[in-house]
Amino acid sequence: MSVDPRFDRRQLIQGSAALLIAGLAEPLWAADLSASSLKSMLGNASDKALDKLAAPDGFYRDLAVRILLPGTQGKLASKLMKQGDKLGLTTKLTKSLNDAASLAAGEAKPIFRKSVDGLSWTDVPGIALQNDGATQYLKKSAGIELGTKVRPLVASALGKFGAFNQLSKLGKTASLLGLNSLTQDGLTDSVTQQALNGIFSYISKEETGLRGNLGGTAKSVLDAVLK
C-alpha cells in the first residue's frame, strides 16, 4: 500500500513547526530532530526533577509536594495530625514517608526514561505547543504503568525507613487520629500516588524552563500548515 508523499511531508512540517515554536528544533527542514529533541527535553526534565526530589528532604522541605498521611487533608483531620506532630506522635512517621518517597524517586529514573522513550513522531504536533505538553502526555499515556512500577520501590523504601513499624506502634493513638484502618498496602498506595503527583509537578516545571519561546514567525508558519 503506497502512502501519499504529500501527506508525509505535511506531517513532518507540522511537527517541525510545532517544535520550532517550542524552541526545540532549528529550521523547518530539520524534521529528523523533532521527536528526538522532544525525548531529550523530557528526559532531561524528568532526570532533573527526580534528582531534586531524591536529594535529602527533597519531598519534605517543599510543602507543595510533601507526603502526608492518608486522610489528613480535611480541617479536622489536619488539626488532629498537627496535635499529633506537636506531641511527637506522627512527626517521625511523616518524615519517614517523605524519606521513602525521595529514595524511590532516585531509583525511578530508569523507569521514567523508558517511558519517555515511548514518545513517537506522531505525538509531536499535539504536545509541542503546550508549556507542559510532554509532561501531560507522559502522565496520561504512562501514568498507570509508572505507578505500577514505582509502587514496589515505595514499598521497599517504606520498609527501609521503618514507616510500617512506626504505624503499627501508634496503637490507640492511631485510632484517635483516624488511622486505625490504615494498612500497609493502603499506606503504600497513598505514598506512591502522592510521590507521582509531586514528580509530575516537578517535571512540568523543568519542562517549562527548558522550552524556548520563539513566538511570531514560527507561529505563523504552523498556522499556515495546519489550515
N, CA and C of each residue as an Amber inpcrd file, in Angstrom:
protein
   681
   0.8440000  -1.1940000   0.0000000   0.0000000   0.0000000   0.0000000
   0.8840000   1.2510000   0.0000000   0.7030000   2.1180000  -0.9740000
   1.5220000   3.3220000  -1.0750000   0.9510000   4.4380000  -0.2180000
   1.8220000   5.3040000   0.2650000   1.4160000   6.4310000   1.1010000
   1.6460000   7.7170000   0.3380000   0.6940000   8.5910000   0.3350000
   0.8010000   9.8630000  -0.3560000   1.9690000  10.6510000   0.2170000
   3.0260000  10.9090000  -0.5680000   4.1960000  11.6170000  -0.0340000
   3.8650000  13.0050000   0.4440000   2.8340000  13.6250000  -0.1160000
   2.4420000  14.9610000   0.3190000   1.9380000  14.9280000   1.7510000
   1.2540000  13.8290000   2.1150000   0.7400000  13.6810000   3.4820000
   1.8880000  13.5420000   4.4690000   2.8830000  12.7040000   4.1000000
   4.0440000  12.5270000   4.9770000   4.7730000  13.8440000   5.1650000
   4.9680000  14.5710000   4.0850000   5.6750000  15.8430000   4.1540000
   4.9210000  16.8350000   5.0240000   3.6000000  16.8350000   4.9100000
   2.7790000  17.7570000   5.7040000   2.9310000  17.4340000   7.1900000
   2.9400000  16.1470000   7.5290000   3.1210000  15.7520000   8.9270000
   4.4870000  16.1930000   9.4350000   5.5060000  16.0310000   8.6210000
   6.8480000  16.4350000   9.0240000   6.9210000  17.9350000   9.2890000
   6.2960000  18.7000000   8.3820000   6.3240000  20.1600000   8.5340000
   5.5620000  20.5800000   9.7830000   4.4180000  19.9370000  10.0220000
   3.6320000  20.2740000  11.2180000   4.4460000  20.0480000  12.4820000
   5.0540000  18.8810000  12.5570000   5.8180000  18.5700000  13.7590000
   7.0100000  19.4690000  13.9380000   7.7140000  19.7360000  12.8440000
   8.8880000  20.5980000  12.9290000   8.5000000  22.0190000  13.3010000
   7.4020000  22.5160000  12.7220000   6.9510000  23.8690000  13.0350000
   6.5300000  23.9690000  14.4860000   5.8620000  22.9390000  14.9780000
   5.4490000  22.9400000  16.3820000   6.6490000  22.9890000  17.2970000
   7.6640000  22.2020000  16.9630000   8.8590000  22.1970000  17.7840000
   9.6450000  23.5010000  17.6560000   9.5870000  24.1050000  16.4790000
  10.2540000  25.3890000  16.2910000   9.6700000  26.4300000  17.2230000
   8.3300000  26.4210000  17.3410000   7.6590000  27.3470000  18.2500000
   8.0950000  27.0740000  19.6820000   8.2130000  25.8050000  20.0180000
   8.5740000  25.4350000  21.3810000  10.0640000  25.6280000  21.6650000
  10.8160000  25.9710000  20.6140000  12.2400000  26.1940000  20.8080000
  13.0420000  24.9200000  20.8780000  12.5170000  23.8300000  20.3110000
  13.1750000  22.5380000  20.4380000  13.8390000  22.0790000  19.1560000
  13.6540000  22.7710000  18.0550000  14.2720000  22.3760000  16.8040000
  14.7930000  23.6140000  16.1010000  15.6120000  23.4120000  15.1060000
  16.1710000  24.5310000  14.3680000  15.2980000  24.8340000  13.1580000
  15.7900000  24.8090000  11.9210000  14.9330000  25.1290000  10.7850000
  13.8640000  24.0810000  10.5680000  12.8670000  24.4330000   9.7430000
  11.7740000  23.5230000   9.4580000  12.2440000  22.2640000   8.7650000
  13.3760000  22.3270000   8.0510000  13.8230000  21.1390000   7.3480000
  14.5590000  20.1660000   8.2680000  14.7350000  20.5260000   9.5350000
  15.3930000  19.6180000  10.4770000  14.3710000  18.7160000  11.1340000
  13.5080000  18.1070000  10.3250000  12.4140000  17.2950000  10.8570000
  12.9090000  16.0760000  11.6120000  14.0960000  15.5860000  11.2160000
  14.6060000  14.3900000  11.8680000  14.9920000  14.6480000  13.3140000
  15.1120000  15.9320000  13.6850000  15.4880000  16.2750000  15.0510000
  14.2950000  16.3680000  15.9880000  13.0830000  16.4620000  15.4300000
  11.9300000  16.8180000  16.2380000  11.6060000  15.8280000  17.3490000
  11.3590000  14.5730000  16.9960000  10.9860000  13.5940000  18.0100000
  12.1210000  13.3730000  18.9980000  13.3550000  13.2790000  18.4830000
  14.4920000  13.0610000  19.3780000  14.7130000  14.2580000  20.2840000
  14.4560000  15.4740000  19.7640000  14.6010000  16.6720000  20.5860000
  13.6030000  16.6780000  21.7270000  12.3770000  16.2690000  21.4140000
  11.3330000  16.2280000  22.4300000  11.6580000  15.1960000  23.4980000
  12.1280000  14.0350000  23.0590000  12.5040000  12.9930000  24.0120000
  13.6590000  13.4640000  24.9010000  14.6150000  14.1230000  24.2750000
  15.7620000  14.6140000  25.0300000  15.3370000  15.6360000  26.0670000
  14.4490000  16.5480000  25.6620000  13.9740000  17.5750000  26.5790000
  13.2430000  16.9660000  27.7650000  12.3210000  16.0580000  27.4790000
  11.5320000  15.4570000  28.5500000  12.3930000  14.5450000  29.4130000
  13.3460000  13.8660000  28.7820000  14.2630000  13.0260000  29.5510000
  15.0840000  13.8540000  30.5120000  15.5920000  14.9730000  30.0270000
  16.3610000  15.8720000  30.8970000  15.4890000  16.4500000  32.0020000
  14.2490000  16.8000000  31.6580000  13.3270000  17.3580000  32.6570000
  13.0370000  16.3400000  33.7420000  12.7980000  15.0900000  33.3500000
  12.4910000  14.0630000  34.3440000  13.7070000  13.7700000  35.2120000
  14.8870000  13.7280000  34.6110000  16.1040000  13.4810000  35.3880000
  16.3380000  14.5800000  36.4230000  16.1880000  15.8310000  35.9910000
  16.4110000  16.9610000  36.9030000  15.3800000  16.9730000  38.0330000
  14.1180000  16.6910000  37.6750000  13.0580000  16.6780000  38.6840000
  13.3110000  15.5750000  39.7100000  13.6500000  14.3920000  39.2290000
  13.8790000  13.2680000  40.1270000  15.1230000  13.4850000  40.9820000
  16.1510000  14.1100000  40.4040000  17.3590000  14.4080000  41.1860000
  17.0370000  15.3580000  42.3420000  16.2070000  16.3670000  42.0760000
  15.8400000  17.3240000  43.1230000  15.0400000  16.6470000  44.2340000
  14.0920000  15.8090000  43.8360000  13.2420000  15.1500000  44.8290000
  13.9760000  14.0250000  45.5500000  15.0180000  13.4870000  44.9150000
  15.7960000  12.4150000  45.5360000  16.8200000  12.9560000  46.5270000
  17.0610000  14.2570000  46.4930000  18.0090000  14.8680000  47.4300000
  17.4570000  14.7600000  48.8520000  18.3170000  14.8400000  49.8680000
  17.8370000  14.7850000  51.2590000  16.7160000  15.7820000  51.5120000
  15.6200000  15.3000000  52.0510000  14.4320000  16.1240000  52.3300000
  13.8330000  16.7370000  51.0610000  14.0610000  16.0980000  49.9170000
  13.5440000  16.6090000  48.6520000  12.0440000  16.8260000  48.6610000
  11.3010000  15.8600000  49.1700000   9.8520000  15.9970000  49.2870000
   9.4800000  16.7820000  50.5400000  10.1350000  16.4800000  51.6320000
   9.7160000  17.0150000  52.9360000   9.8390000  18.5310000  53.0220000
  10.8760000  19.1070000  52.4160000  11.1030000  20.5420000  52.5710000
  10.1700000  21.3930000  51.7190000   9.5160000  20.7800000  50.7230000
   8.6040000  21.5170000  49.8420000   7.1690000  21.1900000  50.2330000
   6.4970000  22.1440000  50.8500000   5.1320000  21.9060000  51.3260000
   4.1690000  21.5640000  50.1920000   4.4960000  21.9990000  48.9770000
   3.6120000  21.7400000  47.8410000   3.5850000  20.2600000  47.4680000
   4.6480000  19.5360000  47.7700000   4.7090000  18.1140000  47.3980000
   4.9780000  17.2060000  48.5940000   5.0270000  17.7870000  49.7960000
   5.3020000  16.9660000  50.9820000   4.2970000  15.8210000  51.0910000
   4.7990000  14.6270000  51.3730000   3.9490000  13.4480000  51.5160000
   3.2720000  13.4880000  52.8800000   1.9440000  13.3550000  52.8780000
   1.1650000  13.3840000  54.1080000   0.5310000  12.0300000  54.3770000
   0.2100000  11.8040000  55.6280000  -0.5110000  10.5840000  55.9630000
  -1.8940000  10.6190000  55.3250000  -2.4030000   9.4940000  54.8600000
  -3.7270000   9.4580000  54.2140000  -4.8120000  10.0200000  55.1310000
  -5.7290000  10.7730000  54.5430000  -6.8650000  11.2860000  55.2870000
  -6.5830000  12.5170000  56.1100000  -5.4520000  13.1850000  55.8710000
  -5.1080000  14.3580000  56.6810000  -5.3970000  15.6720000  55.9680000
  -6.1260000  15.5960000  54.8510000  -6.3820000  16.8160000  54.0980000
  -7.5290000  17.6520000  54.6650000  -8.4980000  17.0230000  55.3130000
  -9.6270000  17.7500000  55.8820000  -9.2150000  18.6040000  57.0710000
 -10.0330000  19.6190000  57.4240000  -9.6790000  20.5370000  58.5010000
  -9.5370000  19.8250000  59.8420000 -10.5360000  18.9840000  60.1830000
 -10.4920000  18.2890000  61.4710000  -9.3220000  17.3160000  61.5130000
  -9.1600000  16.5520000  60.4330000  -8.0670000  15.5860000  60.3840000
  -6.7260000  16.2960000  60.4570000  -6.6270000  17.4160000  59.7430000
  -5.3810000  18.1790000  59.7450000  -5.0620000  18.6880000  61.1420000
  -6.0950000  19.1560000  61.8580000  -5.9070000  19.6640000  63.2170000
  -5.4240000  18.5530000  64.1380000  -6.0270000  17.3700000  63.9930000
  -5.6330000  16.2340000  64.8150000  -4.1840000  15.8360000  64.5380000
  -3.8230000  15.8400000  63.2360000  -2.4710000  15.4470000  62.8770000
  -1.4520000  16.4520000  63.3920000  -1.8040000  17.7450000  63.3710000
  -0.9000000  18.7620000  63.8960000  -0.6860000  18.5620000  65.3950000
  -1.7700000  18.1910000  66.0800000  -1.6410000  17.9080000  67.5010000
  -0.7420000  16.7020000  67.7100000  -0.9180000  15.7050000  66.8360000
  -0.0800000  14.5190000  66.9280000   1.3780000  14.8560000  66.6950000
   1.6390000  15.7510000  65.7460000   3.0110000  16.1720000  65.4700000
   3.6040000  16.8960000  66.6720000   2.7830000  17.7770000  67.2960000
   3.2620000  18.5280000  68.4530000   3.6600000  17.5890000  69.5870000
   2.9270000  16.5110000  69.7070000   3.2050000  15.5410000  70.7620000
   4.2950000  14.5510000  70.3480000   4.7770000  14.6970000  69.1290000
   5.8230000  13.7970000  68.6510000   5.3190000  12.4400000  68.2480000
   4.0140000  12.3180000  68.0350000   3.4240000  11.0150000  67.7290000
   3.5050000  10.6550000  66.2480000   3.4540000  11.6370000  65.4040000
   3.4050000  11.3490000  63.9640000   4.5330000  12.0030000  63.1650000
   5.2980000  12.8870000  63.8060000   6.3630000  13.5830000  63.0790000
   7.3480000  12.6080000  62.4560000   7.7780000  11.6300000  63.2210000
   8.7540000  10.6650000  62.7250000   8.1830000   9.8570000  61.5710000
   6.9040000   9.4910000  61.6790000   6.2640000   8.7200000  60.6200000
   6.1550000   9.5420000  59.3430000   5.7210000  10.7860000  59.4650000
   5.6040000  11.6630000  58.2930000   6.9570000  11.8440000  57.6250000
   7.9950000  12.0430000  58.4360000   9.3450000  12.1950000  57.8960000
   9.7780000  10.9230000  57.1700000   9.4360000   9.7880000  57.7150000
   9.8000000   8.5200000  57.0870000   9.1240000   8.3450000  55.7320000
   7.8670000   8.7800000  55.6480000   7.1500000   8.6920000  54.3700000
   7.8610000   9.5110000  53.3030000   8.2970000  10.7140000  53.6740000
   8.9640000  11.5970000  52.7170000  10.3570000  11.0920000  52.3540000
  11.0660000  10.5380000  53.3340000  12.3670000   9.9580000  53.0450000
  12.2220000   8.7760000  52.0870000  11.1740000   7.9950000  52.2820000
  10.9220000   6.8470000  51.4110000  10.6050000   7.3090000  49.9920000
   9.8130000   8.3650000  49.8840000   9.4590000   8.8960000  48.5610000
  10.6960000   9.4160000  47.8420000  11.5900000  10.0710000  48.5830000
  12.8130000  10.5840000  47.9730000  13.6980000   9.4470000  47.4710000
  13.8160000   8.4060000  48.2660000  14.6110000   7.2510000  47.8540000
  14.0200000   6.6130000  46.6010000  12.7100000   6.4500000  46.5830000
  12.0380000   5.8500000  45.4330000  12.1980000   6.7140000  44.1850000
  12.1630000   8.0380000  44.3580000  12.3180000   8.9540000  43.2210000
  13.6730000   8.7670000  42.5520000  14.7060000   8.6200000  43.3470000
  16.0340000   8.4140000  42.7890000  16.1450000   7.1030000  42.0350000
  15.4920000   6.0730000  42.5500000  15.5590000   4.7590000  41.9240000
  14.6480000   4.6440000  40.7080000  13.7500000   5.6080000  40.5420000
  12.7620000   5.5390000  39.4580000  13.2590000   6.1610000  38.1480000
  14.4420000   6.7490000  38.1380000  14.9260000   7.4340000  36.9280000
  14.9130000   6.5500000  35.6810000  15.3930000   5.3180000  35.7460000
  15.3590000   4.4700000  34.5420000  13.9370000   4.1620000  34.0770000
  13.0080000   4.0630000  35.0140000  11.6120000   3.7790000  34.6680000
  11.0230000   4.9360000  33.8780000  11.2810000   6.1570000  34.3230000
  10.7640000   7.3330000  33.6230000  11.4480000   7.4990000  32.2680000
  12.7350000   7.2310000  32.2160000  13.4640000   7.3370000  30.9550000
  12.8840000   6.3740000  29.9120000  12.5490000   5.1690000  30.3430000
  11.9820000   4.1820000  29.4300000  10.6360000   4.6450000  28.9020000
   9.8250000   5.2540000  29.7560000   8.5280000   5.7700000  29.3320000
   8.6940000   6.9360000  28.3640000   9.6750000   7.7880000  28.6250000
   9.9470000   8.9080000  27.7310000  10.3190000   8.4050000  26.3360000
  11.0700000   7.3180000  26.2880000  11.4920000   6.7630000  25.0030000
  10.3160000   6.2590000  24.1750000   9.1530000   6.0970000  24.8250000
   7.9700000   5.6370000  24.1100000   7.3080000   6.7160000  23.2660000
   7.7130000   7.9680000  23.4500000   7.1650000   9.0540000  22.6420000
   7.5350000   8.8430000  21.1760000   6.5780000   9.0160000  20.2830000
   6.8320000   8.8140000  18.8580000   6.6050000  10.1000000  18.0730000
   7.0070000  10.0700000  16.8100000   6.8740000  11.2350000  15.9330000
   5.4340000  11.7290000  15.8630000   4.4740000  10.8000000  15.8250000
   3.0740000  11.1970000  15.6730000   2.5450000  11.9430000  16.8880000
   3.2430000  11.8470000  18.0120000   2.8000000  12.5470000  19.2190000
   3.2650000  14.0050000  19.2450000   4.2280000  14.3290000  18.3900000
   4.8960000  15.6280000  18.4650000   3.9750000  16.8300000  18.2920000
   3.2060000  16.9170000  17.1800000   2.4250000  18.1420000  16.9730000
   1.4480000  18.4520000  18.1000000   0.8500000  17.4080000  18.6780000
  -0.1720000  17.6210000  19.6940000   0.3440000  18.0840000  21.0360000
   1.6330000  17.8890000  21.3100000   2.1400000  18.2190000  22.6430000
   3.1930000  19.3250000  22.6390000   3.6900000  19.6870000  21.4550000
   4.8050000  20.6370000  21.4200000   4.3980000  22.0700000  21.7370000
   3.1190000  22.3890000  21.6260000   2.6940000  23.7790000  21.7880000
   2.2600000  24.1470000  23.2020000   2.2340000  23.1810000  24.1190000
   1.8690000  23.4660000  25.4980000   3.1290000  23.4910000  26.3510000
   3.1550000  24.4010000  27.3150000   4.3360000  24.5130000  28.1620000
   4.6610000  23.2280000  28.9080000   3.6330000  22.4540000  29.2350000
   3.8640000  21.1820000  29.9050000   3.2470000  20.0410000  29.1050000
   3.1700000  20.2190000  27.7850000   2.5160000  19.2380000  26.9270000
   3.1240000  17.8600000  27.0020000   4.4560000  17.7830000  27.0020000
   5.1250000  16.4880000  27.0530000   4.8900000  15.8100000  28.3980000
   4.9280000  16.5980000  29.4600000   4.6830000  16.0510000  30.7970000
   3.2750000  15.4860000  30.9010000   2.2990000  16.2440000  30.4040000
   0.9180000  15.7870000  30.4620000   0.7220000  14.5400000  29.6110000
   1.3990000  14.4880000  28.4700000   1.3080000  13.3000000  27.6280000
   1.8570000  12.0890000  28.3790000   3.0060000  12.2640000  28.9950000
   3.6300000  11.1760000  29.7490000   2.7350000  10.7300000  30.8910000
   2.1250000  11.6900000  31.5680000   1.2580000  11.3780000  32.6980000
   0.0360000  10.5770000  32.2540000  -0.5530000  10.9700000  31.1210000
  -1.7580000  10.3030000  30.6410000  -1.4620000   8.9600000  29.9930000
  -0.3840000   8.9090000  29.2320000  -0.1020000   7.6990000  28.4570000
   0.6050000   6.6160000  29.2680000   1.3820000   7.0270000  30.2570000
   2.1740000   6.0490000  31.0010000   1.9740000   6.1270000  32.5020000
   1.0300000   6.9720000  32.9520000   0.8420000   7.1750000  34.3850000
   0.5410000   5.9070000  35.1560000  -0.3760000   5.0890000  34.6300000
  -0.7490000   3.8500000  35.3250000   0.4270000   2.8810000  35.3820000
   1.1100000   2.7410000  34.2520000   2.2640000   1.8430000  34.2040000
   3.3660000   2.3160000  35.1430000   3.5930000   3.6340000  35.1640000
   4.6070000   4.1820000  36.0550000   4.2540000   3.9100000  37.5080000
   2.9700000   4.0860000  37.8340000   2.5210000   3.8250000  39.1980000
   2.7790000   2.3880000  39.6020000   2.5070000   1.4640000  38.6810000
   2.7150000   0.0340000  38.9540000   4.1830000  -0.2790000  39.2020000
   5.0580000   0.3910000  38.4680000   6.4880000   0.1070000  38.5880000
   7.1400000   0.8560000  39.7500000   6.5980000   2.0350000  40.0780000
   7.1670000   2.8210000  41.1730000   6.7140000   2.2850000  42.5290000
   5.5270000   1.6980000  42.5830000   4.9620000   1.2250000  43.8570000
   5.8950000   0.2770000  44.6230000   6.4900000  -0.7270000  43.9630000
   7.4010000  -1.6070000  44.7070000   8.6010000  -0.8560000  45.2900000
   9.0530000   0.1620000  44.5900000  10.1660000   0.9670000  45.1050000
   9.7420000   1.6950000  46.3710000   8.5170000   2.2240000  46.3580000
   7.9870000   2.9240000  47.5300000   7.8130000   1.9560000  48.6940000
   7.2460000   0.7820000  48.4220000   7.0270000  -0.2120000  49.4810000
   8.3450000  -0.6050000  50.1350000   9.3580000  -0.8340000  49.3060000
  10.6720000  -1.2050000  49.8340000  11.2620000  -0.0690000  50.6770000
  11.1140000   1.1550000  50.1920000  11.6580000   2.3060000  50.9120000
  10.9270000   2.5370000  52.2290000   9.6130000   2.3400000  52.2300000
   8.8400000   2.4980000  53.4610000   9.3130000   1.4960000  54.5160000
   9.5960000   0.2940000  54.0700000  10.1050000  -0.7210000  54.9960000
  11.4910000  -0.3470000  55.4970000  12.3270000   0.1590000  54.6130000
  13.6950000   0.5220000  54.9690000  13.7260000   1.6270000  56.0120000
  12.8230000   2.5940000  55.8890000  12.8030000   3.7160000  56.8270000
  11.9010000   3.4720000  58.0410000  11.3860000   2.2680000  58.1670000
  10.6220000   1.8960000  59.3530000   9.2210000   2.4590000  59.4350000
   8.6660000   2.8990000  58.3190000   7.3350000   3.5210000  58.3450000
   6.2550000   2.5390000  58.7830000   6.3520000   1.3030000  58.3270000
   5.3260000   0.3130000  58.6880000   5.3660000   0.0140000  60.1910000
   6.5590000  -0.1140000  60.7350000   6.6950000  -0.3680000  62.1760000
   6.2010000   0.8200000  62.9840000   6.4920000   2.0180000  62.5130000
   6.0470000   3.2230000  63.2200000   4.5250000   3.3210000  63.2090000
   3.9170000   2.9280000  62.1030000   2.4600000   2.9570000  62.0050000
   1.8350000   1.9870000  63.0010000   2.3910000   0.8000000  63.0850000
   1.8420000  -0.2000000  63.9950000   2.0380000   0.1850000  65.4530000
   3.0920000   0.9290000  65.7660000   3.3730000   1.3320000  67.1380000
   2.4780000   2.4630000  67.6260000   1.7890000   3.1040000  66.6920000
   0.8840000   4.1780000  67.1180000  -0.2380000   3.6510000  67.9970000
  -0.6290000   2.3990000  67.7760000  -1.6340000   1.7620000  68.6220000
  -2.9130000   2.5570000  68.7760000  -3.2980000   2.8460000  70.0220000
  -4.5330000   3.5860000  70.3020000  -4.4870000   4.9940000  69.7050000
  -3.3060000   5.5610000  69.6330000  -3.1760000   6.8930000  69.0550000
  -3.6390000   6.8930000  67.6080000  -3.3680000   5.8100000  66.9020000
  -3.7810000   5.6960000  65.5040000  -5.2900000   5.8030000  65.3980000
  -5.9920000   5.2000000  66.3370000  -7.4550000   5.2580000  66.3360000
  -7.9330000   6.6810000  66.5570000  -7.3090000   7.3850000  67.4930000
  -7.6850000   8.7670000  67.7860000  -7.4480000   9.6740000  66.5860000
  -6.4300000   9.3510000  65.7940000  -6.0870000  10.1700000  64.6470000
  -6.7760000   9.7040000  63.3650000  -7.6170000   8.6760000  63.5020000
  -8.3330000   8.1720000  62.3380000  -7.4900000   7.3030000  61.4330000
  -6.4230000   6.7540000  61.9850000  -5.5220000   5.9400000  61.1750000
  -5.6180000   4.4490000  61.5080000  -6.6070000   4.0860000  62.3280000
  -6.6820000   2.7180000  62.7920000  -6.9710000   1.7190000  61.6690000
  -7.6140000   2.1790000  60.6020000  -7.9480000   1.2720000  59.4960000
  -6.8980000   1.3020000  58.3860000  -5.8270000   2.0590000  58.5920000
  -4.8030000   2.1890000  57.5680000  -3.8980000   0.9560000  57.5600000
  -3.8300000   0.2900000  56.4180000  -2.9960000  -0.9000000  56.2730000
  -1.6800000  -0.5360000  55.5920000  -0.7740000  -1.4850000  55.5600000
   0.4910000  -1.2540000  54.8710000   0.2560000  -1.0100000  53.3830000
  -0.6580000  -1.7840000  52.7990000  -0.9710000  -1.5970000  51.3810000
  -1.5890000  -0.2220000  51.1350000  -2.4780000   0.1900000  52.0400000
  -3.1180000   1.4910000  51.9030000  -2.1080000   2.6210000  52.0090000
  -1.1690000   2.4780000  52.9320000  -0.1290000   3.4900000  53.1000000
   0.7680000   3.5390000  51.8640000   1.1180000   2.3680000  51.3540000
   1.9650000   2.2960000  50.1590000   1.2830000   2.9430000  48.9610000
  -0.0030000   2.6430000  48.7850000  -0.7570000   3.2320000  47.6640000
  -0.7910000   4.7540000  47.7670000  -1.0490000   5.2490000  48.9670000
  -1.1510000   6.6900000  49.1730000   0.1770000   7.3900000  48.9080000
   1.2440000   6.8480000  49.4570000   2.5630000   7.4590000  49.2750000
   2.9750000   7.4050000  47.8070000   2.6780000   6.2920000  47.1340000
   3.0150000   6.1580000  45.7120000   2.3180000   7.2300000  44.8830000
   1.0130000   7.4100000  45.1090000   0.2590000   8.3900000  44.3340000
   0.7270000   9.8110000  44.6210000   0.9680000  10.1090000  45.8910000
   1.4450000  11.4460000  46.2420000   2.8340000  11.7040000  45.6550000
   3.6690000  10.6800000  45.6800000   5.0120000  10.8170000  45.1260000
   4.9540000  11.0730000  43.6220000   4.0990000  10.3350000  42.9210000
   3.9650000  10.5290000  41.4760000   3.4380000  11.9260000  41.1620000
   2.4680000  12.3870000  41.9460000   1.9460000  13.7450000  41.7440000
   3.0600000  14.7770000  41.8950000   3.8810000  14.5930000  42.9130000
   4.9940000  15.5110000  43.1310000   6.0210000  15.4460000  42.0150000
   6.3080000  14.2390000  41.5510000   7.2800000  14.0540000  40.4730000
   6.7980000  14.7270000  39.1940000   5.5330000  14.4990000  38.8320000
   4.9980000  15.1070000  37.6140000   4.9510000  16.6310000  37.7350000
   4.6600000  17.1270000  38.9340000   4.6600000  18.5750000  39.1520000
   6.0480000  19.1530000  38.8990000   7.0650000  18.4830000  39.3810000
   8.4390000  18.9490000  39.2010000   8.8820000  18.8000000  37.7500000
   8.4880000  17.7060000  37.0990000   8.8470000  17.5100000  35.6950000
   8.2390000  18.6240000  34.8510000   6.9950000  18.9770000  35.1540000
   6.3150000  20.0380000  34.4130000   7.0760000  21.3570000  34.5280000
   7.5210000  21.6860000  35.7350000   8.2840000  22.9190000  35.9460000
   9.5960000  22.8850000  35.1870000  10.2520000  21.7300000  35.2100000
  11.5140000  21.6040000  34.4950000  11.2980000  21.7230000  32.9910000
  10.2190000  21.1040000  32.4960000   9.9300000  21.1720000  31.0700000
   9.6910000  22.6090000  30.6290000   8.8910000  23.3310000  31.3950000
   8.6000000  24.7270000  31.0680000   9.8790000  25.5530000  31.0140000
  10.7730000  25.3000000  31.9680000  12.0210000  26.0410000  31.9980000
  12.9430000  25.7170000  30.8320000  12.8410000  24.5110000  30.2840000
  13.7160000  24.1040000  29.1980000  13.2280000  24.5560000  27.8210000
  11.9670000  24.9070000  27.7540000  11.4060000  25.3140000  26.4600000
  11.8170000  26.7450000  26.1100000  11.9790000  26.9840000  24.8220000
  12.2350000  28.3360000  24.3440000  10.9080000  28.9890000  23.9790000
  10.9520000  30.2090000  23.5730000   9.7440000  30.9210000  23.1580000
  10.0870000  31.7910000  21.9550000   9.9620000  31.1940000  20.7700000
  10.3610000  31.9140000  19.5650000   9.2670000  32.8140000  19.0030000
   8.0110000  32.5790000  19.3930000   6.9210000  33.4900000  19.0320000
   6.5830000  33.5950000  17.5690000   6.1870000  34.8020000  17.1440000
   5.5590000  35.2040000  15.8970000   5.7860000  34.4180000  14.6380000
   7.0170000  34.4170000  14.1220000   7.2790000  33.8280000  12.8130000
   6.9370000  32.3550000  12.7810000   7.4140000  31.6130000  13.7780000
   7.1600000  30.1800000  13.8070000   5.6730000  29.8950000  13.9700000
   4.9890000  30.7020000  14.7660000   3.5480000  30.5220000  14.9590000
   2.8170000  30.7040000  13.6350000   3.2290000  31.6750000  12.8420000
   2.6000000  31.9210000  11.5510000   2.8080000  30.7430000  10.6090000
   4.0020000  30.1690000  10.6610000   4.2970000  29.0110000   9.8090000
   3.3920000  27.8460000  10.1630000   3.2740000  27.5650000  11.4660000
   2.4280000  26.4650000  11.8810000   0.9730000  26.6980000  11.5360000
   0.4960000  27.9020000  11.7450000  -0.8960000  28.2180000  11.4140000
  -1.1740000  27.9860000   9.9320000  -0.2170000  28.3620000   9.1110000
  -0.3940000  28.1840000   7.6650000  -0.4320000  26.7020000   7.2910000
   0.4020000  25.9130000   7.9350000   0.4730000  24.4910000   7.6340000
  -0.7920000  23.7660000   8.0710000  -1.3520000  24.1820000   9.2160000
  -2.4970000  23.4920000   9.7740000  -3.8040000  23.8380000   9.0710000
  -3.8140000  24.8330000   8.2400000  -5.0540000  25.2190000   7.5420000
  -5.4580000  24.1590000   6.5340000
